[in-house]
Each structure stands twice: as C-alpha cells, then as structure tokens.
Amino acid sequence: MKKILFLLTTILISTAVFGQRPQEKQLERQQKQVNANIFVEAEDLFYKGKYKEAEVNYKKSIKKCENDRKLAAYIYFQTGECCYQQGKNKQAILEYEKAINNYPESELCPEIQYKIGIIYSQIKQYKKAAKEFEKLISKYPESRNINMAYGQAARCRALSGSLLKAKKHYDVARKNRPKPVKKKIQRKHIDSK
C-alpha cells in the first residue's frame, strides 16, 4: 500500500512538474514566431518604403531579440535607416550609435560609422562629420569604405577650416584610390570577343 501511494505521488508530482514544460516550450515557440512575424513585417514595410510603420515594428522586435547579437545590431541599423529616410537625422544617429555601442563586434559597424559621418555632413556639422569618418579610419582600417572615409574626412576638414588635416586625408585617399585600367588592355579584351 505504501509502495502504491509512493508511486502515485511520484507520478502526480512528475506530471505536475514535467507536464508544464511542453506547454511552456509551446508558448515560447509561439512567442518566437510572433517576434519573427513582427520582424518580417518590419522588413516588408521597409522595402515598400513605409518607414514609419517599419520603425515601429523594428522597435517592437528589438525588445525580444537582444540575445541574438547579430540580429539586434541589424535591427538597430534598420531602425536608424527608417529614421534617416523620414528625415529624423538626430534619431537616426542615436539608433546607429546604439548598434555600435551595444554590438561593437558587428560587421555592420564600419558601414554604420560611415552613415553617421554622412548625416553630420548633410546637416553641415562638418567637424562632427570629420570626427566620425576619422573614427571609421582608426577603428576599421580594413573597411570597404575606408578610402571614401578618407575623402569625406578631407572634404569635411576643408569645409570646417582645418586645411592641413584635409590635405593629409586627401593625400591618403589619392594614394589608395584604385588604379585606372589601361585603355590598351581594355581594347584588347574587347577586340578578342
């Protein structure tokens, strides 16, 4: 009798404890699906040019996926892009900075740093723009935007009156620019076809 009572108690306890887990897992899966749907909807709205609605959905989805560092950096970047497309430059910079500050290992950081410099340049804050381009140059020397960053930094330094710094950046940009393809080589390639 004691063995049967012990067995029934064990079964009831294990059912109560382990019986909730599948439900919890199912709720967790459903929540992830809802979050994925919000993110997918944000992407769809963004590519349709509905930046205000996309911004709202990106902000909803970021709260649920900050553990996925790569995705979170991308969502902050996209939120910044939404703000930028709406002309909310200061808000765009704040969103971009969240990505850089919270996820400095992200492969998007060089591009984000470049975008911050571009925005400052567009709103004629040339000293700030030059500093942002110089951050890109120092932090991400292997970036695909590095030569453009030198050129932009030079332009912004010149516009802000720092001509010596501008010349330094122009010299590096000119030195590192891609070499033009010689016309004879191009002509031979065309003639061989």
C-alpha positions in Angstrom: 0.0 0.0 0.0 2.8 2.4 0.9 4.6 1.5 -2.4 1.4 2.2 -4.4 0.9 5.5 -2.6 4.5 6.5 -3.1 4.2 5.5 -6.8 1.0 7.6 -7.3 2.6 10.6 -5.5 5.7 10.4 -7.7 3.6 10.2 -10.9 1.4 13.1 -9.8 4.4 15.3 -8.9 6.3 14.4 -12.1 3.2 15.1 -14.2 2.7 18.4 -12.5 6.4 19.4 -12.9 7.1 17.9 -16.3 3.6 18.3 -17.7 4.0 22.1 -17.8 7.2 22.1 -19.7 5.8 21.2 -23.1 3.2 24.0 -22.6 6.0 26.4 -21.6 8.0 25.4 -24.6 5.0 25.7 -26.9 4.3 29.2 -25.5 8.0 30.1 -26.0 7.9 28.8 -29.7 4.7 30.8 -30.3 6.3 33.9 -28.9 9.4 33.5 -31.1 7.0 33.0 -34.1 5.2 36.3 -33.2 8.5 38.1 -32.9 9.7 36.7 -36.2 6.4 37.8 -37.8 6.9 41.3 -36.4 10.5 41.4 -37.8 9.4 40.0 -41.2 6.6 42.6 -41.3 9.1 45.4 -40.5 11.4 44.2 -43.3 8.5 44.1 -45.7 7.3 47.6 -44.7 10.8 48.9 -45.0 11.3 47.7 -48.6 7.9 49.0 -49.5 9.0 52.5 -48.3 6.7 52.6 -45.3 9.4 53.7 -43.0 7.3 55.0 -40.1 5.4 51.7 -39.8 8.7 49.7 -40.2 10.3 51.7 -37.5 7.6 50.8 -35.1 7.9 47.1 -35.9 11.7 47.1 -35.6 11.4 48.7 -32.2 8.9 46.0 -31.1 11.2 43.3 -32.4 14.4 44.6 -30.8 13.0 44.1 -27.3 12.5 40.4 -28.0 15.8 39.5 -29.7 18.6 41.3 -27.9 20.2 38.0 -27.1 20.8 37.4 -30.8 23.6 40.0 -31.1 23.9 39.9 -34.9 20.2 40.3 -35.4 19.9 43.0 -32.8 22.7 45.1 -34.4 20.9 44.7 -37.7 17.6 45.8 -36.3 19.1 48.9 -34.7 20.8 49.7 -38.0 17.4 49.3 -39.9 15.7 51.4 -37.3 18.3 54.1 -37.9 17.7 53.7 -41.7 13.9 54.2 -41.1 14.6 57.4 -39.2 17.0 58.6 -41.8 14.6 58.0 -44.6 12.0 60.0 -42.7 14.4 62.9 -42.2 14.8 62.3 -38.5 18.6 62.6 -38.6 19.3 63.0 -34.9 17.1 60.0 -34.1 18.9 58.0 -36.9 22.3 58.8 -35.3 21.0 57.7 -31.9 19.8 54.4 -33.3 23.1 53.9 -35.2 25.1 54.6 -32.1 23.0 52.0 -30.2 24.2 49.4 -32.7 27.8 50.5 -32.4 27.9 50.9 -28.6 25.9 47.7 -27.8 27.3 45.4 -30.5 30.8 46.7 -31.4 31.8 43.3 -32.9 29.1 43.6 -35.5 30.2 43.5 -39.1 27.8 46.4 -39.7 29.7 48.8 -37.5 32.0 50.3 -40.3 29.0 51.0 -42.5 27.1 52.5 -39.6 30.1 54.7 -38.7 30.2 55.9 -42.3 26.5 56.7 -42.3 26.8 58.7 -39.1 29.5 60.8 -40.8 27.4 61.2 -43.9 24.4 62.5 -41.8 26.6 65.0 -39.9 28.0 66.2 -43.3 24.5 66.6 -44.8 23.4 68.7 -41.9 26.6 70.8 -42.3 28.1 69.8 -38.9 31.5 69.3 -40.6 33.7 69.0 -37.5 31.5 66.2 -36.1 31.3 64.5 -39.5 35.1 64.6 -39.9 35.5 63.0 -36.4 33.1 60.2 -37.3 35.0 59.5 -40.6 38.2 59.6 -38.6 36.7 57.1 -36.1 36.0 54.8 -39.0 39.6 55.2 -40.3 41.1 54.4 -36.9 38.7 51.6 -35.8 38.0 49.8 -39.1 41.1 50.2 -41.3 40.1 47.2 -43.4 36.6 48.6 -44.1 35.4 48.6 -47.7 34.5 52.3 -47.1 38.0 53.3 -45.9 39.0 55.3 -49.0 35.7 57.0 -49.2 36.1 57.8 -45.5 39.4 59.5 -46.1 37.9 61.5 -48.9 34.9 62.5 -46.8 37.1 63.4 -43.8 39.2 65.5 -46.1 36.2 67.3 -47.5 34.7 67.9 -44.1 38.0 69.1 -42.6 38.4 71.5 -45.5 34.8 72.9 -45.1 35.4 73.3 -41.4 38.7 75.3 -42.0 41.2 72.6 -41.0 43.2 72.6 -44.2 46.3 70.8 -43.0 44.2 67.8 -41.8 42.2 68.0 -45.0 45.4 67.8 -47.1 46.6 64.8 -45.1 43.3 62.9 -45.7 43.2 63.9 -49.4 46.8 62.6 -49.8 46.0 59.2 -48.3 42.7 58.9 -50.3 44.6 59.8 -53.5 47.4 57.4 -52.8 45.0 54.5 -52.0 42.4 55.1 -54.8 42.0 52.2 -57.2 44.3 52.4 -60.3 42.5 53.0 -63.5 42.6 50.2 -66.0 44.8 51.0 -69.0 42.9 51.5 -72.2 45.1 49.2 -74.3 44.2 46.3 -72.0 40.5 47.1 -72.2 40.8 47.4 -76.0 42.5 44.0 -76.4 39.8 42.4 -74.3 37.0 44.0 -76.4 38.7 43.1 -79.7 39.2 39.4 -78.6 35.5 38.9 -78.4 
